Amino acid sequence: MKKILVILGSTRQGRKGELVSNWLIAYLKNHPSPSLDFDLSDLRTEALPILDSPINPSTGQYPEGKVTQWAQKIASFDGFIIITPEYNHGYPAVLKNALDLIYAEWNYKPVAFVSYGGVSGGVRAVEQLRQVAIELRLIPISESVSIPFIRTAFDDQGHLVSPERIEKTLDSLLSALAKYFG
């Protein structure tokens, strides 16, 4: 069983990311994979410090306790799904910081993306994240999920209003992620 960490990459007050992460985790629990096990990390509760110290990727030693804890957490997972909003055609600074705080722990692991936003559904943020992922030696999965018009995408109970396309795309993403592991 491969361990996949779902990372909620927004910390803003009033964020829609909690709707997305709750839906995604519920979907993963109701459609279990025989080869993948999922856990959630919310960057709001991680409370990572801002990257302000040089790091040496070859040593794996980091300047602060929280950074070391983050490195150990990331190292313990086999792959990732990053949930990101699109803010001003990009992704949140807190997510960039979380990625850049460490290095070797990301290397040679697959990463997939679930994005949300306005009309584009966050695809421009994912385009940028793919570039960063490659530099971290992560392996971006080509399949991704985008949820457009996030303000109306979920009902009052947190269910997708029109789940068919999005769930079909998510199934494709999960299949691709599982294939990566053989």
Secondary structure, DSSP 8 states (H G I E B T S, - for coil): -EEEEEEE----TT-SHHHHHHHHHHHHHHS--SSEEEEEEEHHHH------S---TTT---SSHHHHHHHHHHHT-SEEEEEEE-BTTB--HHHHHHHHT--GGGTT-EEEEEEE-STTTTHHHHHHHHHHHHHTT-EEEEEEEEE-SHHHHB-TTS-BSSHHHHHHHHHHHHHHHHHHT-
